[in-house]
Amino acid sequence: MSTTIDETSKRYGRLVVLAREGKKWKCKCDCGNIFMTPGNPLRRGATVSCGCYNKEKSTKHGCCKKSLHLYRKWRAMIKRCYYEETDSYYLYGARGITVCDRWRNDISLFFEDMYEEYIKHVSLHGKYNTTIDRIDSNKNYEKSNCRFLTRREQANNTRSNNFITYKGKTKTISEWTRFLNIPMTALYSRIYKRKWTIDKSFNTPVSIKRKSLELDFNGEKRSISSISKEVNVDRGVLYHRIIKLNWTIERAIKTPVKARQSKKRQG
Ligand SMILES: [Zn+2]
């Protein structure tokens, strides 16, 4: 364990470090974005901007024009690993999965490594059926560990990579969810996000909480679905905000729902 080096007010590329927040550094990018990052990639020179540098580079090298679809795959990969607010972050970034510096830093190098294989796969299976896969799901995104698979192959592969042994029985995580009658999302969340032991994850009942999930709304006990219909906010959004983020009902209802596209960075 090393002691934390104080990075406050230092400059790394386009980023100026503002303050320590939790285990990360809060930085301001020259483009105006506020960006959170661990100290290591800053000092190594792996992170030089909020992402705007790469965006410019991808335009310059024409990666976007070459394949917007592959460009989006690259972005999604970065988000899964580095942006905590991404839905699937707990399966990637939170588990320590990273993107190699070569790719994270320079999208044109990602294209250099993967574009040819990508085009081959697309010509055989179509764009929609082309997903990027890590051969070893405990290892990072880097050329030697990545390939393209169809959605079905990807799904099978994801499952087969998550073997769990409990009381002498080895099953995939999806087999366990059926065996234990615990929803997949709940089991994933317990094991990987909340870092419960297998024993606790397998033996804590889910149904009680779910059934009694009634909230006080305008003086009545109401389910999230019925509130969702009344206020016209997506049920999933309400559920996420109230249950997962622990927001008040009022805040969950009144905060506007961001469209996916509006998350795009500026500059
Ligand atoms: Zn920026």
Residues whose N, C-alpha, C, O or C-beta is under 5 A from the ligand:
A	BS01	ZN	C29 D30 C31 N33 S49 C50 G51 C52
